């Protein structure tokens, strides 16, 4: 029997992907995180691992086989141990993949084809199969042969050039943003292909690359660049063409970020903080003027707001209809507080340790509640799953 999925319905209806089998031929983040989404939506996700296990089991971790990266993206899956370097392992992986509704992969172009597990090879014998794959730099062309992780895509997409202070080196986004965006894109593509399969009866190849995902994430910045002709530059906080926008205010106990760059919003901000005259000051009378005099503007705003506690300031700005947010570290982010769903965090269980709590599926879907999940031991379900292929 499949492992309990990370979501169950609260009203007895089955999860939307119940009954679908997903075979995951991936390691690290992009494919496994997409597989996690499908598992959360009710699919039976079978993770094919090499003899040493998914590398994410021990990335930056030595205590056991359940490191943070593995714990984040593999709850509720079944683990099958196969040596894909052997003919027997390749044959079993092929049989397993052909039994699936979806195959997920994130290997270098050509690697799975050498094992008989490429998209064309599998869909030729299983035309209903949806095959989702992620590469670093695409499937063709000189760059396709390069190894590539999230950081390479952040660098080459232009993302890093925008991140950091103007007088310092570019800075990566502080988490694997491109991998996670790629996982969401892959899951979206797979779900779209499944919907189309329900109409046409045929599967599809869902193909994406980290570099395309990263470049596409900058669509708004591309539009600014194309329309203005000005090269976007990193500037730390704040946005180059509007003010105040994404600007940081130090408070008595922390910091708050705010945006009020529309003239109407800026006037409301000034009234809310007790400085209505600022909206009439020629230096700040419109957005163009505020951008030109950003330093003076921010000095006056900080003077007016720095004596508040962060939460009190955010509450006051919210009452005035102003977008703001307290800058919190992870110890300050709590379920049921500041808009975070009360049930967003789920427990992840693993043998030999206490459960840890991580965010579950971000989607709120009618009738489904988030559930805890368990991490499979390496190869725990090999015998069970392979027996089902007989």
C-alpha positions as CSV (number, residue, x, y, z in Angstrom):
1,X,0.0,0.0,0.0
2,X,1.2,3.6,-0.7
3,X,2.4,5.7,2.2
4,X,0.0,8.1,3.7
5,X,0.1,11.3,1.7
6,X,0.8,14.7,3.2
7,X,-2.8,15.8,2.5
8,X,-6.1,14.3,3.2
9,X,-9.6,15.6,2.7
10,X,-11.5,16.8,5.8
11,X,-14.9,15.8,4.2
12,X,-14.1,12.3,2.9
13,X,-13.5,13.2,-0.7
14,X,-10.3,11.8,-2.2
15,X,-7.3,14.2,-2.8
16,X,-7.2,15.4,-6.4
17,X,-4.3,13.2,-7.5
18,X,-5.2,10.1,-5.6
19,X,-4.7,7.0,-7.7
20,X,-1.9,8.6,-9.8
21,X,1.6,7.1,-9.7
22,X,4.6,9.4,-10.0
23,X,8.1,8.0,-10.4
24,X,10.8,10.4,-9.4
25,X,14.2,10.0,-11.0
26,X,15.7,13.1,-9.4
27,X,17.9,14.3,-6.6
28,X,18.5,17.5,-4.7
29,X,15.6,20.0,-5.1
30,X,14.0,20.8,-8.5
31,X,12.4,17.4,-9.3
32,X,11.9,16.3,-5.7
33,X,10.2,19.5,-4.7
34,X,7.8,19.2,-7.6
35,X,7.3,15.6,-6.5
36,X,6.5,16.9,-3.0
37,X,3.8,19.1,-4.4
38,X,2.2,16.1,-6.3
39,X,2.5,14.0,-3.1
40,X,0.8,16.7,-1.1
41,X,-2.0,16.6,-3.7
42,X,-2.5,12.9,-3.2
43,X,-0.3,11.2,-5.7
44,X,1.7,8.0,-4.9
45,X,5.2,9.3,-5.4
46,X,7.9,6.6,-5.8
47,X,11.4,7.9,-5.4
48,X,14.1,5.9,-7.2
49,X,17.3,6.2,-5.3
50,X,20.9,5.0,-6.2
51,X,22.8,2.7,-3.8
52,X,24.1,5.7,-1.8
53,X,20.7,7.4,-1.8
54,X,19.6,10.8,-3.0
55,X,22.6,13.1,-2.4
56,X,20.3,15.5,-0.5
57,X,20.1,13.0,2.3
58,X,23.5,14.1,3.5
59,X,24.1,17.5,1.9
60,X,25.6,19.6,4.8
61,X,24.6,16.9,7.2
62,X,26.2,13.9,8.9
63,X,23.9,12.8,11.7
64,X,21.7,10.5,9.8
65,X,20.1,9.9,6.3
66,X,17.6,12.7,6.7
67,X,19.4,16.0,6.2
68,X,17.5,19.3,5.9
69,X,17.3,19.3,2.1
70,X,15.9,15.8,2.1
71,X,13.5,16.5,4.9
72,X,12.1,19.5,3.1
73,X,11.0,17.8,-0.1
74,X,10.5,14.1,0.4
75,X,7.8,13.4,3.0
76,X,5.1,10.9,2.2
77,X,7.1,9.3,-0.7
78,X,8.1,5.7,-1.1
79,X,11.7,4.8,-1.6
80,X,13.0,2.2,-4.1
81,X,16.7,1.4,-4.3
82,X,17.9,0.6,-7.8
83,X,21.4,0.6,-9.2
84,X,20.9,2.2,-12.6
85,X,24.5,1.4,-13.6
86,X,23.5,-2.3,-13.8
87,X,21.3,-3.7,-16.7
88,X,19.0,-5.2,-14.1
89,X,18.5,-1.9,-12.4
90,X,17.9,-0.1,-15.7
91,X,15.3,-2.7,-16.7
92,X,13.5,-2.5,-13.4
93,X,13.5,1.3,-13.5
94,X,12.1,1.2,-17.0
95,X,9.3,-1.2,-16.0
96,X,8.5,1.0,-13.0
97,X,8.5,4.2,-15.2
98,X,6.2,2.6,-17.7
99,X,3.7,1.8,-14.9
100,X,3.5,5.4,-13.9
101,X,1.3,8.3,-14.9
102,X,4.1,10.8,-14.4
103,X,7.9,10.6,-14.5
104,X,10.0,13.4,-13.0
105,X,13.7,13.8,-13.8
106,X,16.4,16.4,-13.3
107,X,19.6,14.9,-14.8
108,X,22.0,16.2,-17.3
109,X,20.8,16.0,-20.9
110,X,21.4,12.6,-22.3
111,X,22.1,10.9,-19.0
112,X,18.8,9.0,-18.7
113,X,18.7,8.3,-22.5
114,X,21.9,6.2,-22.0
115,X,19.9,4.1,-19.5
116,X,16.8,3.7,-21.7
117,X,14.9,6.1,-19.4
118,X,14.7,9.2,-21.7
119,X,11.4,10.9,-22.5
120,X,11.2,9.6,-26.1
121,X,12.2,6.1,-25.1
122,X,9.5,5.8,-22.4
123,X,6.6,7.6,-24.2
124,X,7.1,5.5,-27.3
125,X,5.9,2.5,-25.2
126,X,3.6,4.5,-22.9
127,X,1.9,7.3,-24.9
128,X,-0.2,8.3,-21.9
129,X,2.9,9.1,-19.8
130,X,3.6,12.6,-18.7
131,X,7.3,13.1,-18.5
132,X,8.6,16.2,-16.7
133,X,12.3,17.1,-16.8
134,X,14.5,19.9,-15.6
135,X,17.9,20.7,-16.9
136,X,20.3,23.5,-16.0
137,X,20.8,25.1,-19.4
138,X,18.4,23.4,-21.8
139,X,18.6,20.2,-23.8
140,X,20.5,21.4,-26.8
141,X,23.3,23.8,-27.7
142,X,26.8,24.3,-26.2
143,X,25.6,25.3,-22.7
144,X,23.5,22.2,-22.3
145,X,26.4,20.0,-21.4
146,X,27.3,22.2,-18.4
147,X,26.5,21.1,-14.9
148,X,24.4,23.7,-13.2
149,X,22.8,24.3,-9.8
150,X,20.6,27.2,-8.7
151,X,23.5,29.6,-8.1
152,X,24.7,29.3,-11.8
153,X,21.2,30.2,-13.0
154,X,21.0,33.1,-10.5
155,X,24.3,34.4,-11.9
156,X,23.7,34.0,-15.7
157,X,20.0,35.1,-15.7
158,X,20.8,38.6,-14.4
159,X,19.3,37.9,-11.1
160,X,22.5,38.4,-9.1
161,X,23.3,41.6,-10.9
162,X,20.2,43.1,-9.3
163,X,20.7,41.8,-5.8
164,X,22.9,43.6,-3.2
165,X,24.2,47.0,-2.5
166,X,25.3,49.3,-5.4
167,X,28.9,49.6,-4.2
168,X,29.4,46.0,-3.3
169,X,29.7,42.6,-5.2
170,X,26.5,41.0,-6.5
171,X,24.8,38.8,-3.9
172,X,22.8,35.6,-4.4
173,X,19.2,35.5,-3.3
174,X,19.4,34.0,0.2
175,X,17.8,30.6,-0.6
176,X,17.6,28.4,-3.7
177,X,15.0,30.6,-5.3
178,X,15.5,29.3,-8.9
179,X,15.3,25.6,-7.8
180,X,12.0,26.3,-6.0
181,X,10.6,28.4,-8.9
182,X,11.6,25.5,-11.3
183,X,9.8,23.0,-9.0
184,X,6.6,25.1,-9.1
185,X,6.9,25.5,-12.9
186,X,7.4,21.8,-13.3
187,X,4.5,20.9,-11.1
188,X,2.3,23.4,-13.0
189,X,3.3,21.9,-16.3
190,X,2.7,18.4,-15.2
191,X,-0.8,19.3,-13.9
192,X,-1.6,21.0,-17.2
193,X,-0.5,18.0,-19.1
194,X,-2.6,15.7,-16.9
195,X,-5.7,17.9,-17.6
196,X,-5.0,17.7,-21.3
197,X,-4.5,14.0,-21.1
198,X,-7.9,13.7,-19.6
199,X,-9.3,15.2,-22.9
200,X,-7.0,13.7,-25.5
201,X,-5.8,10.5,-23.9
202,X,-2.2,11.3,-24.7
203,X,0.7,12.3,-22.3
204,X,3.2,15.0,-22.9
205,X,6.8,16.1,-22.4
206,X,7.1,19.0,-19.9
207,X,10.6,20.4,-20.4
208,X,12.1,23.4,-18.6
209,X,15.5,24.7,-17.6
210,X,16.8,26.6,-14.6
211,X,18.1,29.4,-16.8
212,X,14.7,29.9,-18.5
213,X,12.9,29.9,-15.2
214,X,15.4,32.4,-13.7
215,X,15.2,34.8,-16.7
216,X,11.4,34.5,-16.8
217,X,11.2,35.4,-13.1
218,X,12.6,38.8,-14.0
219,X,9.8,39.6,-16.5
220,X,8.9,42.9,-14.8
221,X,12.5,44.0,-14.8
222,X,12.9,43.1,-18.5
223,X,9.8,45.3,-19.2
224,X,11.4,48.2,-17.4
225,X,14.7,47.7,-19.2
226,X,13.1,47.4,-22.7
227,X,10.8,50.4,-22.2
228,X,13.3,52.8,-20.4
229,X,16.5,51.7,-22.1
230,X,18.2,52.0,-18.8
231,X,20.2,49.1,-17.4
232,X,18.7,47.9,-14.1
233,X,21.3,48.2,-11.3
234,X,21.4,46.8,-7.9
235,X,20.7,49.3,-5.2
236,X,20.0,47.3,-2.1
237,X,16.6,48.2,-0.7
238,X,14.2,50.5,-2.6
239,X,13.2,50.5,-6.2
240,X,14.9,52.7,-8.8
241,X,11.8,54.1,-10.5
242,X,9.3,54.6,-7.6
243,X,9.5,55.9,-4.0
244,X,8.9,55.0,-1.3
245,X,8.9,51.4,-2.4
246,X,10.6,48.5,-0.7
247,X,12.3,51.0,1.6
248,X,13.4,49.9,5.1
249,X,12.6,51.9,8.2
250,X,14.4,51.1,11.5
251,X,12.0,50.9,14.4
252,X,12.5,50.7,18.1
253,X,12.7,46.9,18.1
254,X,13.6,46.0,14.5
255,X,12.8,47.1,10.9
256,X,9.8,47.5,8.7
257,X,9.6,47.6,4.9
258,X,7.0,49.8,3.2
259,X,5.7,50.8,-0.1
260,X,3.5,53.9,-0.8
261,X,4.6,55.3,-4.2
262,X,1.3,56.1,-5.7
263,X,0.5,59.7,-5.0
264,X,-2.7,58.8,-3.3
265,X,-1.0,56.2,-1.2
266,X,1.9,58.6,-0.3
267,X,-0.7,61.2,0.9
268,X,-2.3,58.5,3.1
269,X,1.1,57.5,4.5
270,X,1.9,61.1,5.4
271,X,-1.5,61.6,7.1
272,X,-1.2,58.2,9.0
273,X,2.2,59.1,10.5
274,X,1.1,62.6,11.4
275,X,3.1,64.4,8.7
276,X,0.5,65.5,6.2
277,X,2.6,68.5,5.1
278,X,5.1,66.1,3.4
279,X,2.6,65.3,0.7
280,X,2.5,69.1,-0.2
281,X,6.3,69.5,-0.2
282,X,7.5,70.2,-3.8
283,X,10.3,67.7,-3.3
284,X,7.7,64.9,-2.7
285,X,4.6,66.1,-4.5
286,X,4.8,63.3,-7.1
287,X,6.7,60.1,-7.7
288,X,9.3,61.6,-10.0
289,X,10.1,64.2,-7.4
290,X,10.3,61.6,-4.6
291,X,12.7,59.4,-6.6
292,X,14.9,62.5,-7.2
293,X,14.8,63.3,-3.5
294,X,14.7,59.8,-2.0
295,X,17.5,60.4,0.5
296,X,15.7,63.4,2.0
297,X,12.4,61.7,1.9
298,X,13.7,58.6,3.7
299,X,15.4,60.7,6.4
300,X,12.1,62.4,7.2
301,X,10.1,59.2,7.2
302,X,12.5,57.5,9.5
303,X,12.4,60.4,11.8
304,X,8.6,60.1,12.0
305,X,8.4,56.3,12.4
306,X,11.6,55.1,14.2
307,X,10.1,55.5,17.7
308,X,7.4,52.8,17.1
309,X,7.7,49.1,17.7
310,X,7.6,47.2,14.4
311,X,4.2,45.4,15.0
312,X,2.6,48.6,16.2
313,X,3.8,50.5,13.2
314,X,2.6,47.8,10.8
315,X,-0.8,47.8,12.4
316,X,-1.0,51.6,12.2
317,X,0.0,51.6,8.6
318,X,-2.4,48.9,7.8
319,X,-5.2,51.0,9.2
320,X,-4.2,53.7,6.9
321,X,-4.2,51.4,3.9
322,X,-0.4,51.4,3.5
323,X,1.5,48.3,2.4
324,X,4.2,47.4,4.9
325,X,5.7,44.4,6.7
326,X,7.8,43.8,9.7
327,X,11.1,42.2,8.8
328,X,11.2,39.0,10.7
329,X,13.8,36.3,11.2
330,X,12.7,32.7,11.1
331,X,12.3,32.5,14.9
332,X,9.6,35.2,14.6
333,X,7.5,33.6,11.9
334,X,4.7,31.7,13.5
335,X,1.7,29.8,12.2
336,X,-1.5,31.7,12.7
337,X,0.3,35.1,13.1
338,X,0.5,38.0,10.6
339,X,-1.5,36.1,8.0
340,X,0.4,32.8,8.1
341,X,-2.2,30.0,7.9
342,X,-2.7,28.3,11.3
343,X,-2.1,24.9,9.7
344,X,0.6,25.8,7.3
345,X,3.4,23.9,9.2
346,X,3.3,20.1,9.2
347,X,5.4,17.6,11.1
348,X,8.0,15.6,9.3
349,X,8.7,12.2,10.9
350,X,11.9,10.2,10.5
351,X,13.2,7.1,12.3
352,X,15.5,7.9,15.2
353,X,14.6,11.6,15.7
354,X,11.9,13.9,17.0
355,X,9.6,15.3,14.3
356,X,10.5,18.6,12.7
357,X,8.0,21.2,11.6
358,X,8.2,22.7,8.1
359,X,5.8,24.6,5.8
360,X,3.4,22.3,3.9
361,X,1.6,22.9,0.6
362,X,0.9,26.7,0.2
363,X,-2.3,26.1,-1.7
364,X,-5.6,26.1,0.3
365,X,-7.9,23.7,-1.7
366,X,-11.5,23.1,-0.7
367,X,-12.0,20.0,1.4
368,X,-8.3,19.3,1.9
369,X,-6.3,19.7,5.1
370,X,-2.5,19.6,5.4
371,X,-1.1,16.5,7.1
372,X,2.2,15.4,8.6
373,X,4.4,13.1,6.6
374,X,7.1,10.5,7.1
375,X,10.5,10.2,5.4
376,X,11.2,6.8,3.9
377,X,14.4,5.0,4.8
378,X,16.6,4.4,1.8
379,X,15.1,1.5,-0.2
380,X,12.4,0.9,2.3
381,X,9.7,0.1,-0.3
382,X,11.9,-1.6,-2.9
383,X,10.4,-5.1,-2.4
384,X,6.9,-3.9,-2.1
385,X,6.9,-1.7,-5.2
386,X,8.8,-4.2,-7.4
387,X,6.4,-7.0,-6.3
388,X,3.6,-4.9,-7.7
389,X,5.2,-4.9,-11.1
390,X,5.0,-8.7,-11.4
